Amino acid sequence: MSYRPLAIDLFAGCGGMSLGLEAAGFDIAAAVEIDPIHALVHHYNFPDGITLCQDIRQLKSNDLLQKIEQQGFLGEIDLIAGGSPCQGFSLMGKRELDDPRNQLVFEFIRLVSEIRPKYFIFENVPGLTNPKYQSLLSAIIDRFAEAGYLLKQPHQVLDASLYGAPQKRKRLILLGYRQDLEPLEYPQNIDSQNYQSINFNSVQVAIGDLSKIPVFRGCDCGINPKKLSYRGARASFALKNQGIYALCHQRAIKKFVWGHLGSKHTANSIQRFDQALPGKKEAISHFYRLAADGLANTLRAGTSRERGAHTAPRPIHYQHPRCITIREAARLHTFPDWFQFHRTIWHGFREIGNSVIPLFAKHLGSEVIRHLDVDLDSLPIRKIESMDDDLLSYRMEQAARFWQVDEEIIPKRTRVLAKG
């Protein structure tokens, strides 16, 4: 297999970080994700690498490295990236210090210390910088130091919209480097570099062509790509890799663009949505209405099934009295139209809301590539065979069987019935 720098994506979800790193020039040698459906979607989009559906606490680094080598990826791991589940740190949530998911960050550190990559990228919600978590953040930094890794200081919270994304989304980014290597730098934003060709500077730039296509409800019929406009910044969304995804491996070209799938709204809701002001929240639902010339609010995932499987509020379209579709949300997250999500609205939106914005991840990955002294013009680009589309419609029990894991790997919510 021809050489590209090798990356491992932990807590990979559907693959937002993986996609951005591949766009920067990496091969995604392996990805680890505990959710069977998310892992299946990642496997569909990145079939050349190893995708493991596994609890990271049970993952042995030697087993992972052996599987990577068996897959044909040889040589040192250049980068480990990922962000552990963050609900316990989120300023939107309860900020539970005893949330067991908060301890998963130390599993990330364990794998970094055992695999010894040249660099790592750790991302999480800005809430981790809250003074309430100062001792935890200090412990994380100290543990990395004990493992032989230094962090670029001071650590920074970066907004993806300052790197060309049409969405306000802030993340804490920790950039780490092995002590025998040069330190990484935080990437410059679009205000300090000429990134106009990859700057989705408004919602309309990202989804304006989709707005002309009637939304599908109940059954996703697909859009003929000839009906869409891949001009200007939207060239990066095309089914053939170009623009910001020019260095990605070439997936089999699809005949249709999938995911322009929306919810059914009551007549009451439609009337309220129609009266909602752009850039403001609708009074009853509190859904944010997009402004055509503005940026999207942060797209959120909702809760997983052990937390009640609640759907996150989806923004109202700037032109139509409806919530945005899966594909429109994907565009606002800078996913290209060839990238596939689960075919149901709930899983599709959860995958997008949980993922790192790929354009933002590319900026981070490109900073690592720069320190690896990689000749981007010589990177091999492979053709990747098409996967079975049925995988994108699997229910949880089907996905669990595919991975040969217990369906309860993510516990269902326990309901306590009142007595009397």
C-alpha positions, 0 to 999 in steps of 0.5 A: 500500500502506498505511503500516506501518514497514518492516523487513528481516530478514537471516539470516531462517530460517523467520521467527521474527524476522519474525513478532515484528516484524510482531506489533509493527506492522512490515511485513516488506519483505524477508527474506534467507536462504541455505537454500533450504528455510528461505527457502521456508518464510519465503516461504510465511508472509510472501508479501507481502514479498520473500524472497531465497534468497541468500548475503548476501555477494553481496547488493547493497543497491541491488538489494534496495531496488529490489525492495522498492520494486517490491513496493509498499513505499515510504519509508525502511527503519526497521529492519534486524534479524537474527543471523548464523550463530553456531556459531563463537561458541557455548559449545556448539561449538568456538568457532572464531575462523577459522570463515568464518561469524563474518565474516558479522556484518560483512556485516550491518554493511555492509548497515546502513551502505549502507541507512541504516535508522533502527535495527537489532537484532542478535542472537546467542548469549551466547558472543560475550560470552566474553572470548575474543571481546572483540576481535571484539565491540569490532571489531563495535561500532567498525565500527557507529560508523564507519558512523554508528550507536551502540549502547545500552550496556552491551549485554545478554544477555536470556533470552526466558523473562523476556519470557513465553516458556515456554523458557529461551533467552538471546541477546546483543542489540545495539540500534543507532540512527543518530546523528541519532536517540534511543537505544533502550532494552532492553525491560522484562521481565515482572517489571517490567510487567503482561504476565500475559496474554502470559506462558506461564509453564510448559510445560503452559500452552503445550502442555497441550491438544496433550498430549491429542491422539495424536501422528501418525507417518509421516503428518501427519493434522492436528488439528481446531482445535475439539479444542484450547483457545485460552483464556488465554495460549493465545489467542495460538496461535489460527488467527485472530490475537489476543493477542500476534499481534493486529497481524499480517496475517490469513492464510487460516484453515486447516482443520487444525493441522499439525505434531503429528508425532513420531518412532518410538521403540524399546520400549527408549527408551519404557521409559527415557523413561517412567522419566526424571524431570521437569526432568532428563536421561535417563541414556542419551540425555541428552534433557531431560525437560520438567516440566509446571510448569517451563520448556523447555530451549533448543530447538536446531537441530542441524547443517546438512548441511555440518556432518553434518546431525546432529539436535539432542536433542529434549526428552521430553514431561512426560506421555508417554514420547516426544519432543515434536512439531514443533507442541509445539516451535513452541508452546514457541517461541511460534509460533501454530498458523497458522504453517507449517513444513516437513512433515518432522521434521528440517527442521521442528525445525531451523527452530524451533531456528534461529529467534528466539522471536517473542514475544521479537522482538515485545518488541524490535520494540515498543521500536523502534515506540515510538521511531517514534511509531507509532499502533498503533490505526491500523495497517492489517491486510491479508488475505494469500492462501493459498499452495500447501501443496506448498511445505512438502514440497519437497526441497532440489533442488526448493527450489533449483529454485524459487529458481533457485539451485545446490543446493550453495549450502549445501555437502554434508558432505565425507567423507574416506575412510581409506586402506588 
